[in-house]
Amino acid sequence: MQKIFHFDSPPEPYVSDAAVLCCFDERIRLAVNKFLRRQGILRPDMIVVAGGAKTLASPRNDFERDFILEQCGCQCGSIRRRACSS
């Protein structure tokens, strides 16, 4: 296996500015990043899924909603957040 990228990440917990749930559609990425910067959110924890916050507002089934809620809370032990946004 060929190593193509090296990155060192500090092992200690950090404080993100917000957990942000959004759609993975590339067309909105620039707008999302611009919005977050204007809100003062410089270190977001991005939860990126098809449909974004729609998966919570009108999920197709219980599994979809439960999956997103699990993703929002799965890092609670190692990451602290100041806010949540979608």
Secondary structure, DSSP 8 states (H G I E B T S, - for coil): ----------SS-EEESEEEEE---GGGHHHHHHHHHHTT--SEEEEE-TTTTHHHHS-SSHHHHHHHHHHHHTTTTTEEES-EE-
